[in-house]
Amino acid sequence: MFLAIDAGNSNVVFALFDEKSGTWTNQFRLETKTPRLISQLSKKVPLYFLEHGIAPSQIEKIGFSSVVPEINSILGQFCESYFGIKPYLIQPSSFAKIPVKAIRPNEIGSDLMCNVMASHIRFKKPVIVVDFGTALTFTAVNGDGNIMGVNIVPGLQTAIKALFMNTSKLPEVELKLPESALGKNTIQAIQSGVLYGYTGLVKGMIEAIKKETQLDFTIIATGGLSSILTNLKDVFDEVDKNLTLEGLRLITEANG
């Protein structure tokens, strides 16, 4: 089995890929915050594998993508201790052996490169990847696999938390799209403002990229919050929550 570890700003995702079936079979998350992460690694990971009947020895290779450098050594040491395997950490030097290219490889996040790798291999045509995470990102890639540019805005949960933390009376609310764009109470007002607002943001950003490039893009949504904005289902050609994981696997394999 192949183990993918995708370390983001909010969560660290562990996912297993079964080469025989060609599918992602298991997936779980831990909090990224360092004290909490260390505790969860020693307790929750062994418990998860035990409960699902998976022996650590079944893991043959580990690919590791991280946008949080301060936890890399923690995760690396855990993998070597628990699985007996040194994980392959995706970094700028990894991109020399893959068919997608970035303008500034040292600046682009490995998670975005994973998204581009997976989408380019699958479609071989211009693609915009909309990744709903702690940040909401738009990555445009042409048919040759060259990244044309990236846009980054605060993610949905980040926007909700910003309102909660920077105002004295507004509560932190559930990320749920209300029926109306006009809230009838405080909770609905925040939900409609953020979620309908982001609906317009996503549509507007995609249209701006299309207008500037004059390309016919396939639009793919990914990320843990990609299913929240249900009113965007006609905008996306595909929603694939495993896109980053698949790209992580492909980049790891390309680098031996």
N, C-alpha and C positions, 0 to 999 in steps of 0.2 A: 504494500500500500504506500501511496504518496501522502505525506502530511504537509498541508499548506498552512502557514502561520502569517496572518495579515494583521500587523499592528497599526491601528489607527489612533487618533487622538482620544477617542472615547472608549473603544473596545479593542481587544485582541481576539481575532477570530481564528479558531482551529478548525480545519476541515480535512476530511479524508477522501482521497480519490482511489477508487478501485480500478486498477488497470485492466482487469479481466472483463468487467462490465462496461468500462468507460464512463462511469458515473461518479458523481460526488455523493457519498453515502451517509456521512455523519458530519455534523457541524455544531459547535458550541462557542460561547463567548465568555471572556473574562474582562473585568474592568481594567483599563490601562493604568490608572493611578498606582504609583510604585508600591507603597506599603500594602495596599489591597491586592495588587497583582502577585507579589511574592507569596502572600498567604494562600491565595487561590491556586497558584501553580502547584504548591506542595500538597494541597488537599483535593481540589476539585478535578484536576486533570487525572490523577490516578483513579479517583472514584468514578469518573465518567468512563474511562476505559474498562474498569472492572464491571460496571453495571451493563455495558454494552458487549461484554464478552470479547474484547479486543486486547490481545497481548501486545505490550510495547515492542516485542520482537517482530511483530508483523509489519512494522513501519520500516520501509527500505530506504526511503529518501525523504529529506525535509527541505522545502523551499520557504524562504523567510523574506517577507517584504515589510518594511517599517518606515513610518514617517515620524517616529518618536525615538531618536538616537539614544536617549538616556536609558532606555529599557533593553537595548539590543544585547548587552552582555548578560543581563539577567535571563533573558529567554534562551540565549545561546548556551549558557552554562546548564540551564535546566534540561535542554534537549540532550546534551552530552551525558548528563547524569542519568536521566530517566530512560531515554531511548538508546543511548550509546551511539548517537549519531551527531556529527557536527552539521548544523543546518547551513544551507547555502544562502547567504545574504545577498539579495539583489541590490546592486549599486551601479553607479554610472558606467563602470568598466564592463558590466554585464550586457550593456546595450550594443556593444560592437558586434556581437554574434547573432543579433536578431534582425528581422527584415523591416523593422520600424525605426524611424530616426527622429530625434528631438533637436530643436534649434540649439538649446543649451542643456546638454545632458546632465551637467552638474547641478542644475537648478530645478529640474522637474522631479516631482515625487515619483517614487517607484510604483505607488498604487496607480497613478495615471498611466505610466508606461505599461503596466499590466493590463489595464483596460484597453489601451490602444492595440497591444499585441493580440489579445484575444479577439477583438472586433475585426482587426485587419485580416487575421488568418481565416476568420469565418466568412467575411463578406467580400474582401478584395475590391472594395469600392469606397468612395468618400463616406465618412462616418462622423457623426457627432455623438460623443458619449456624455450623457448627463448623469453625474454621480452624486447621489443624495447621501451625504455623510455629515460629519461635523461641519465641514464646508460643502457648499454646493458648487460643483465644478462642471464646466463645459469644455470638452477637449475635441477640437476639430482636426481630423486627419484626412489627407487626400488619398486617392486610389493607389498611389505608390507607397503608402505607408509612412509618409512624412507628416509630422505634426505641424499644422499650420498656426496653431496658437491655442491658448487656454484662457478661460475666464474663471475667476474665483469670487464667490460671494459667501456670506455667512449661511450656514445650513438652517434648516427648519427649526431643529431643536435649539440651535444656538440663538436664533432670533427670539424664540419663546423665552429662553433663559435670560436674554439681555433685557427684555421688558420686565421680567420678574425681579431681577437683581438691581435694576436701576430706577425702579419706581417704588413708592412706598405703599401703594394700595392695589396694584395689579397682581393677581395671583399667577402662579405657574400652572398652566392648563395642559390637558391631554391633546396630543396631536391628532385631532379628528376633524375631518372636513364637515362643517355644518351644512344644513340643507339650504340656508339662505346666506347671501353675501352681506346681509344687514343683520347684525347681531341684536338680539332682544334682551340680552343681559351681559354682564361683564365678561363672563367666560366665552360666550358666543361671539362677542365683539372682538376679542383677541384672536379666537380661532378663525373667524371670517377675515379679519384684517391680515393676519399672517398667511393663512393658507390660500385664500383667493388672491391675495397680493402676490404670492410666490407663483401662482398659476400664471398670472400675467407676466411676471418676470421671466419664467421659463419660456413661454411662447415668444415674448419679445426678443429674448436673447437668441433663440434659434432663428427667428426671422431676420435679425440683424446680421448674423453670420452668413445666412444664405444669400442675402442681398449683397453683402460685400464680396463674397467669393464667387457668386453665380454658379454654385455647384449643387447637384441633386444629392443631398445627403440621406443616408439611412440614419435614423435617430434611435439610439439605444439608451435606455435608462437602467441604472444599476445602483447598488448601495442599499443599506438597511432600511432607509425611509422612502425607497422608490415607489412603494405601493400606496403611500399616504394620499397623494393628489390624484384621486380616482378620476377627476374630470379632465386629466391629461391623457387618458388612454388612447384617444384618437391622434394625439401628437406623436406618440412613441410607436415606432415600428415593432419594437420588442422591449420587454422588461426582463432582464436577466440578472438576478441577484448573485449569481456565481461568476459573473464576468471577470472580476478582479482575481478571483481564485484561479480561474482557468488560465488567465494570462500569467499569473505567478508560476503555475505549473509549466507552462510552455517556455517561459524564460529560463527557468531552472533547468529544464531538459536541454535547451539550446546551449547551455553552458556546461553540459556534461554532468 
